[in-house]
């Protein structure tokens, strides 16, 4: 059984970020959680990949177990991710992400192509804004009027711990592809002790909304890095939102998982694991990687 070593890693401004690393000499992979403003929930994905990769997870700045301190910006997130690479001593690594984290992973590749072996882009949204209306319409359709009313009422005021779990469950249930399992999977995903960093979420989403899709797609057209886009056929975030992204990337492929929503590793673990592992192994076969050390940040390890 694979185990992980946890450590807090100091960034160049002193802010400490929580990390967890599977101990392996295989190709390095880093996983970026979504949100923005959530926490690392990708341990099941790391477990799937641990037999074939050295997997790093992290709580982004201000999130989960990391120090709750800004600034909250895309530039700062990318700088943090690059500092983590240097801290762990990898010349290059494969960058994966889910939802908002998928966008962060691809942005990292655009910013640091020479440091990126590949991108695993899971349940992302592309970089346009047209998907937002379609997403909200479909997410609302999947709840009853009473459930939508309860979700919206809870979202407008401060919540007890029990109300917080209820609100998150109502929000996440729409993400699950199979309505028969939606609330069971959503309750499991919602049952964590961390607070959502609303300030971080608002700042990064506002910044993302200012992005011009044409500019990003132009940069994507020059990215010579393999990219695997994985999307659920029943994700309320429409698959057409990532199709323009796949078309723009020279080395991208799209896998659409039938019957799956926004959380593929929970909804169809076997199918998702097969796609993710195959991509990691394919990238590793193309780019065997010697490891070096160029640490710039210190870490406090704990088991």
QUICOR-V290083 format. One record per backbone hydrogen bond with DSSP energy under -1.0 kcal/mol. CO is the residue of the C=O (numbers start at 0). NH is the residue of the N-H. E is the energy in kcal/mol with one decimal. If there is no record, write none. Layout:
# QUICOR-V290083
co:CO nh:NH e:E
co:CO nh:NH e:E
This chain:
# QUICOR-V290083
co:2 nh:22 e:-1.1
co:4 nh:20 e:-2.1
co:5 nh:301 e:-3.3
co:6 nh:18 e:-2.3
co:7 nh:299 e:-2.0
co:8 nh:16 e:-2.7
co:10 nh:13 e:-1.8
co:14 nh:10 e:-2.6
co:15 nh:66 e:-3.0
co:16 nh:8 e:-2.9
co:17 nh:58 e:-1.9
co:18 nh:6 e:-2.1
co:19 nh:56 e:-2.9
co:20 nh:4 e:-2.8
co:26 nh:53 e:-2.1
co:27 nh:93 e:-2.6
co:28 nh:55 e:-3.2
co:29 nh:95 e:-3.3
co:31 nh:97 e:-2.0
co:36 nh:196 e:-2.6
co:41 nh:45 e:-2.4
co:42 nh:46 e:-2.6
co:43 nh:47 e:-1.7
co:44 nh:48 e:-1.8
co:45 nh:49 e:-1.9
co:48 nh:51 e:-2.0
co:53 nh:28 e:-3.0
co:54 nh:21 e:-2.4
co:55 nh:30 e:-2.5
co:56 nh:19 e:-2.0
co:59 nh:62 e:-2.5
co:62 nh:65 e:-2.3
co:66 nh:61 e:-1.7
co:66 nh:68 e:-1.9
co:72 nh:76 e:-2.2
co:73 nh:77 e:-2.6
co:74 nh:78 e:-2.0
co:75 nh:79 e:-2.5
co:76 nh:80 e:-2.3
co:77 nh:81 e:-2.2
co:78 nh:82 e:-2.4
co:79 nh:83 e:-2.0
co:80 nh:84 e:-1.9
co:81 nh:85 e:-2.1
co:82 nh:86 e:-2.5
co:83 nh:87 e:-2.6
co:84 nh:89 e:-1.8
co:88 nh:291 e:-1.3
co:92 nh:116 e:-2.3
co:93 nh:29 e:-2.4
co:94 nh:119 e:-1.8
co:95 nh:31 e:-2.1
co:96 nh:121 e:-2.5
co:97 nh:100 e:-2.4
co:98 nh:102 e:-1.4
co:99 nh:103 e:-2.0
co:100 nh:104 e:-2.4
co:101 nh:105 e:-2.3
co:102 nh:106 e:-2.6
co:103 nh:107 e:-2.3
co:104 nh:108 e:-1.9
co:105 nh:109 e:-2.2
co:106 nh:110 e:-2.1
co:107 nh:111 e:-3.2
co:111 nh:114 e:-1.4
co:112 nh:115 e:-1.2
co:114 nh:92 e:-2.1
co:117 nh:94 e:-2.5
co:118 nh:227 e:-2.7
co:119 nh:96 e:-2.3
co:120 nh:229 e:-2.7
co:121 nh:98 e:-2.4
co:128 nh:131 e:-1.4
co:130 nh:134 e:-2.8
co:131 nh:135 e:-2.5
co:132 nh:136 e:-2.1
co:133 nh:137 e:-2.2
co:134 nh:138 e:-3.0
co:135 nh:139 e:-2.2
co:136 nh:140 e:-1.8
co:137 nh:141 e:-1.3
co:139 nh:142 e:-1.5
co:143 nh:147 e:-2.7
co:144 nh:148 e:-2.4
co:145 nh:149 e:-2.3
co:146 nh:150 e:-2.6
co:147 nh:151 e:-2.6
co:148 nh:152 e:-2.3
co:149 nh:153 e:-2.6
co:150 nh:154 e:-1.8
co:152 nh:155 e:-1.1
co:153 nh:156 e:-1.1
co:159 nh:163 e:-2.5
co:160 nh:164 e:-2.0
co:161 nh:165 e:-2.1
co:162 nh:166 e:-2.9
co:163 nh:167 e:-2.6
co:164 nh:168 e:-2.4
co:165 nh:169 e:-2.3
co:166 nh:170 e:-2.1
co:167 nh:171 e:-3.0
co:168 nh:172 e:-2.2
co:171 nh:174 e:-1.6
co:172 nh:175 e:-1.2
co:174 nh:261 e:-2.9
co:177 nh:180 e:-1.4
co:180 nh:184 e:-2.5
co:181 nh:185 e:-2.4
co:182 nh:186 e:-2.5
co:183 nh:187 e:-1.6
co:184 nh:188 e:-2.3
co:185 nh:189 e:-2.1
co:186 nh:190 e:-1.0
co:189 nh:191 e:-2.0
co:195 nh:197 e:-1.3
co:196 nh:200 e:-2.5
co:197 nh:201 e:-2.8
co:198 nh:202 e:-2.4
co:199 nh:203 e:-2.5
co:200 nh:204 e:-2.2
co:201 nh:205 e:-2.5
co:202 nh:206 e:-1.9
co:203 nh:207 e:-2.3
co:204 nh:208 e:-2.0
co:206 nh:209 e:-1.1
co:207 nh:210 e:-1.7
co:211 nh:215 e:-1.7
co:212 nh:216 e:-2.7
co:213 nh:217 e:-1.8
co:214 nh:218 e:-1.7
co:215 nh:219 e:-2.6
co:216 nh:220 e:-1.7
co:218 nh:221 e:-1.5
co:219 nh:222 e:-1.9
co:222 nh:224 e:-1.2
co:225 nh:118 e:-2.1
co:226 nh:252 e:-1.9
co:227 nh:120 e:-2.6
co:228 nh:254 e:-3.1
co:229 nh:122 e:-3.2
co:230 nh:256 e:-2.5
co:231 nh:234 e:-1.7
co:237 nh:240 e:-1.5
co:238 nh:241 e:-1.7
co:241 nh:245 e:-2.4
co:242 nh:246 e:-2.2
co:243 nh:247 e:-1.5
co:244 nh:248 e:-1.6
co:248 nh:251 e:-1.1
co:250 nh:226 e:-2.3
co:252 nh:228 e:-3.1
co:254 nh:230 e:-2.5
co:256 nh:232 e:-2.7
co:256 nh:259 e:-1.3
co:259 nh:233 e:-3.2
co:262 nh:265 e:-1.4
co:262 nh:266 e:-2.0
co:263 nh:267 e:-2.5
co:267 nh:271 e:-2.4
co:268 nh:272 e:-2.9
co:269 nh:273 e:-2.0
co:270 nh:274 e:-1.9
co:271 nh:275 e:-2.9
co:272 nh:276 e:-2.8
co:273 nh:277 e:-2.1
co:274 nh:278 e:-2.0
co:275 nh:279 e:-2.2
co:276 nh:280 e:-2.9
co:277 nh:281 e:-2.3
co:278 nh:282 e:-2.6
co:279 nh:283 e:-2.5
co:280 nh:284 e:-2.0
co:281 nh:285 e:-1.1
co:282 nh:286 e:-1.5
co:297 nh:9 e:-2.4
co:299 nh:7 e:-1.7
co:301 nh:5 e:-1.7
